[in-house]
Amino acid sequence: WPGVHRYLRQCSAYWSHSGKTTTLVYVPRKFDKQKPSPVVVTLHGRGSRPDHFFGDMTQDLADAVGLPFVCVSGTRPTGPKAFVWAADGTDADNKRIDAALAEVADRVTVAPGKVVTLGFSVGAQAALEAAARDPDKYAGGIGMSPGADFHLGRVKPSPKLKERRFVVTIGGREHPGN
């Protein structure tokens, strides 16, 4: 077991420092990439990946609502197809979202202040905090079953935050910490 444990720690260290990211973009059919558009940014749960959160239905959803969806991998890879969010009160998650939006800039022109974050579990926490930290960039956030520590107490609220909207959903039988 000590050898297996050492090997697993080495694998974890390798992936956490690999710099691997995944960004998926789904644009509605007949989308004009030159025209600034609101954008939905999706953030998956702990240990998951962008295509697990919405998956195959994302293109249909983008077509139905007429908005691009940018599905972003967590801040730190934990394996070849698994990621986690920092959710630690630093700017790491915001920087990852910024990098993903920059990565898709050839396909989507983001309308200033019109990004909506949508996340699940720890991704929900990251989504809500990213939007609350930077209300000039984000129109608001949707958190489904947020599950991480809150770090917004360290942030001075912007007056613009009052103009933003947030939705939080939590199931009736979830962990009391959520």
N, C-alpha and C positions, 0 to 999 in steps of 0.2 A: 503493500500500500504506500509506503513512503515514495517509491519510484513513480507510481501512478500520480500521487499528489503533486510531486515535483513537476512532472510532465504537464499536468493540467494547469499549474501555475504558470509554466513557461508559455503554454498556448494562450492563456488569458493575457499575459504581458505582451505577447506578439500582437494579438488582435487589437488590444487597447491602444497600441502605439502605431498601428498600421496606416492610419489616416483614411481608411476605407469609408466611403459614403455611398449612399444610393439616393437619387432624386428621380422621381417619376413625374411626368407632366401629362395631363390630359386636357386637350383644348376642344371646345365644341366644334362640330363640323361647320365649315364656312366661317371660321373664326378669323377676324382681321387682326393679325398680330401687331400691326402698326398703331391701332387704336388703343389708348389706355383703357384697361379693364379692371374691375374688381377681381380679386383672386381669393380662392379658398385654399389655405395651407393646412394639410392634415398631418397630425403627429401621432404615431402609433404608440402602443403600450410597451411596457418594460420587456426587453428580451425579444421583441418582435421586429418587424420590418415594414416598410411602407406598403408593399402589396398585400400584406395581411390585414391591414386596417379596412380598406375599401375593396381591394381586389378587382376582380373582373368587371364589376358593375360601375367602376369609376367613369369609364368613357360614356356609358349610358346616362349617368348622373350629370356629367358635364354637358352633354347634349340637351338634357331635359331642362336644366336651369340656365343654360347659356353662359356659363362661367368656367374659366379654367380652374383645374384642381392641381395643386403641386403637392405631391406626397413626399415627405422628407424623412430621411433616416435620422435616428437619434445621434446625439453628440459623440458618443463613443461606441465603436464596434466591440462586440464581445465574441464574435465568431464570424465565419464567412457570410452569414445571412442573418445576423442578430445584432441589435443595437439597444443602447440605453440612453436616456436623457440625463443630463447633468442634474437638473432640478435642484440646484444647490444655492440659488440666489446670486450666482455670478452672471455674466453676460454670455456664457458659453452657448446656451440654447438659442439666444437671440442671434448670435453670430452664425450659428449653423443654419438657421432659417434665412438669414441674409445671404449666406453663401449659396443656398439652394435657389433662391430667387434670382441671384446673379447668374447662376448656371443655366437657367431657363430663359434668360433675357432675350435670346435669339428667337424664342417662340411665343413669348408673352410680354407685353408692355404693361407693367403694373400701374394702375391709377393711384396717384398719391393718396395716402390715408384710407385706402379701400381694401386692405388685406384683412381677411377674417381667418382666425386660427380655429381649428377644430381638432380636438384630441381626445384620446381615451387613456384612462389610468394615469400613469406618470406623464404620458403625452398630453393628457388633459391639463395637468398641473402646469406643464411647460407652456401649453397653448394659452392658458389664462394669464400666466405671469408675463409671457412675452408681450401680449396685447396690453396688459396693464402698465408695463414698464415703458412702452413707447406708443402712446396714443396718437402721436403725429403720423405714425406709419400704419397703425392698425385701427380698423373700424370697430373691432371688438373680438370676442372669443367665445367658443362653445366648448365646454368641458363635460365629457361623459365619464362619470365615475372617477373623478380626480383622486389620485392616490399617492401623495408625496407630502413632504413638509412644505408649509407655506413660508416664503421668504420676502413677502412684499412689505413687511414692517420696516425693512431697511431702505425702502424707496420713498422719496418725497413725491407725493401725488401731484401730477400735473393738473391744472384747472381744466384742460381739454378732456381729461378722463371722464368728467361728468357728461360729456357728449357721446361717449362710447357705450356699447351695449354688450352684455355678457349673459350667457345662458349656462346653467349648471344643472345636470341631471344626475340623480343618484337613485339606484334601485332600493326598494324597501328592505331587502335582506342583505345589504352590503355591510362591509366591515364598519363599525362605528367611527373609525378614524376618517373614512371617506366623507 
